[in-house]
Amino acid sequence: MEAFAERLKELRMEKGLSIQALAREVGIGSSCLCRWENCQADVKGSQLIVLAKYFGVSVDYLLGLED
């Protein structure tokens, strides 16, 4: 999940969003986002889809399976 954590943080920062701002935008708790970025929790498939759609990337990209 390290690749996911890195990509999530990178995408969030590219948009200039704090964890709290991203949480509001996508309807996911800020504590979940924080744990994901710190590799302290696994993300669910449905949440991956929400994030991928928001950032305009594929789920595979978020997971580090493609560049």
Backbone hydrogen bonds, N-H to C=O, Kabsch-Sander energy under -0.5 kcal/mol:
donor,donor_aa,acceptor,acceptor_aa,energy
5,A,1,M,-2.5
6,E,2,E,-2.5
7,R,3,A,-2.6
8,L,4,F,-2.9
9,K,5,A,-2.1
10,E,6,E,-2.5
11,L,7,R,-2.8
12,R,8,L,-2.4
13,M,9,K,-2.6
14,E,10,E,-2.2
15,K,11,L,-1.3
16,G,13,M,-1.2
17,L,12,R,-2.3
22,L,18,S,-2.4
23,A,19,I,-2.4
24,R,20,Q,-2.0
25,E,21,A,-2.2
26,V,22,L,-2.3
27,G,23,A,-1.6
28,I,23,A,-1.3
33,L,29,G,-2.0
34,C,30,S,-2.4
35,R,31,S,-2.2
36,W,32,C,-2.5
37,E,33,L,-2.5
38,N,34,C,-1.2
39,C,36,W,-1.7
40,Q,35,R,-3.2
41,A,35,R,-0.7
48,L,44,K,-2.1
49,I,45,G,-1.9
50,V,46,S,-1.7
51,L,47,Q,-2.3
52,A,48,L,-2.8
53,K,49,I,-2.5
54,Y,50,V,-2.2
55,F,51,L,-2.5
56,G,52,A,-1.2
57,V,52,A,-2.1
62,L,58,S,-2.1
63,L,59,V,-2.2
64,G,61,Y,-1.4
65,L,60,D,-2.8
66,E,60,D,-0.8
